[in-house]
Amino acid sequence: MSSDDISVVLSDGRPPVDTLAVGVSEYGLAGLTAVDYLADQESMREIGHLRTPGPPFITPFENGTPRHHTRLYTDEAASFAVLVGERFVPPAQAGSLAEAIATAGRELDVSNITMLTGVPIAHGPDDHAPFYIATPAYQEAYLDDTDIRPMGNGFLEGLSAELVTRGIDESLPTGVFTTPTHPQAPDAAAAIRLLTALKETHAIQIDTGPLEAFAANIEAHYQALAERMDAADTDSLPDDRMYM
């Protein structure tokens, strides 16, 4: 089956699932890190992929073994699936990719689509929290009994905008969990906040312990780098003895 120039390829014998969580390559890689972490769990199995021809085309690989850049995984027992998109989504293809994801959702008989993504906004420590933008049906089904705050006024764009618009038009509960993201990628701390929101709203058991350890290592690395840069800047200052 196809959506414009994007094909959805699913394996036979796939079970229906309740939730489809989506994460792609965006600023800070928070959403991608979150869904990739989920896909790496032992309970998940790959059930298909999306083919998106045209530039920029990539084929990622690990230890010499290639893989499709946009893949679907499912956890049958927990009744949820994830879409891991390692390829940057060109704005011109956001609409056709959203339609392909919606097609995959229909094939899997999902009851909601949830996108996880970071947002590059100025923020303080109090804003290190997940926020939502969601259709009314999604809010009623998954958010009314939670403490997750709505994002204030603004605009969605790209894939998240296309998915939410389809959710409005097709009455499919569709939500976006977002959180302020730092430019240092991957922002694993932001990914943890997104996974926490998904766990709280969809009763999905997620052990974020290993990801928390990874986030701590990344933070320590960037802190050490900043300290070295500050030290180098100090050492490069001229030795001014005018007032000695």
WODA-V706485 format. One record per backbone hydrogen bond with DSSP energy under -1.0 kcal/mol. NH is the residue of the N-H (numbers start at 1). CO is the residue of the C=O. E is the energy in kcal/mol with one decimal. If there is no record, write none. Layout:
NH,CO,E
NH,CO,E
This chain:
3,6,-3.1
6,3,-2.5
7,51,-2.1
8,1,-1.6
9,49,-2.8
11,47,-3.3
17,108,-2.2
18,79,-2.0
19,79,-1.4
20,112,-1.7
21,81,-2.9
22,114,-2.7
23,83,-2.1
29,26,-2.0
33,29,-2.5
34,30,-2.1
35,31,-2.3
36,32,-2.5
37,33,-1.9
38,34,-1.7
39,35,-2.7
40,36,-1.3
41,38,-1.7
44,41,-1.7
45,74,-1.9
47,72,-2.7
48,72,-1.2
49,9,-2.4
50,70,-2.6
51,7,-2.5
62,65,-2.2
65,62,-1.9
67,60,-2.3
71,84,-2.3
72,48,-2.7
73,82,-2.4
74,45,-2.2
75,80,-2.8
79,75,-1.2
80,75,-1.4
81,19,-3.1
82,73,-2.2
83,21,-2.8
84,71,-2.7
85,23,-2.6
86,69,-3.4
93,90,-2.1
94,91,-1.2
97,93,-2.4
98,94,-2.4
99,95,-2.0
100,96,-1.9
101,97,-2.5
102,98,-2.5
103,99,-2.3
104,100,-2.3
105,101,-2.5
106,102,-2.3
107,103,-2.3
108,104,-1.9
110,105,-2.4
111,18,-2.5
112,18,-1.2
113,173,-1.9
114,20,-2.8
115,175,-2.8
116,22,-3.0
117,177,-2.3
119,179,-2.1
121,119,-1.6
127,124,-1.7
128,125,-1.7
129,127,-2.5
131,178,-3.0
132,149,-1.7
133,176,-1.9
135,174,-2.5
139,135,-2.5
140,136,-2.5
141,137,-1.8
142,138,-2.7
143,139,-1.9
144,139,-1.6
146,143,-1.9
151,132,-2.6
162,158,-2.1
163,159,-2.6
164,160,-2.3
165,161,-2.4
166,162,-2.0
167,163,-2.0
168,164,-2.1
169,165,-2.5
170,166,-2.7
175,113,-2.3
176,133,-2.5
177,115,-2.9
178,131,-2.4
181,119,-2.0
187,28,-2.7
188,186,-1.6
191,187,-1.7
192,188,-2.1
193,189,-1.6
194,190,-1.9
195,191,-2.4
196,192,-2.4
197,193,-1.7
198,194,-2.1
199,195,-2.7
200,196,-2.3
201,197,-2.0
202,198,-2.0
212,208,-2.6
213,209,-2.0
214,210,-1.9
215,211,-2.5
216,212,-2.2
217,213,-1.9
218,214,-2.2
219,215,-2.5
220,216,-2.4
221,217,-2.1
222,218,-2.5
223,219,-2.3
224,220,-2.4
225,221,-2.2
226,222,-2.4
227,223,-2.2
228,224,-2.1
229,225,-2.2
230,226,-2.5
231,227,-2.3
232,228,-2.3
233,229,-2.3
234,230,-2.2
235,231,-2.4
236,232,-1.2
237,234,-1.2
240,238,-1.3
244,241,-1.7
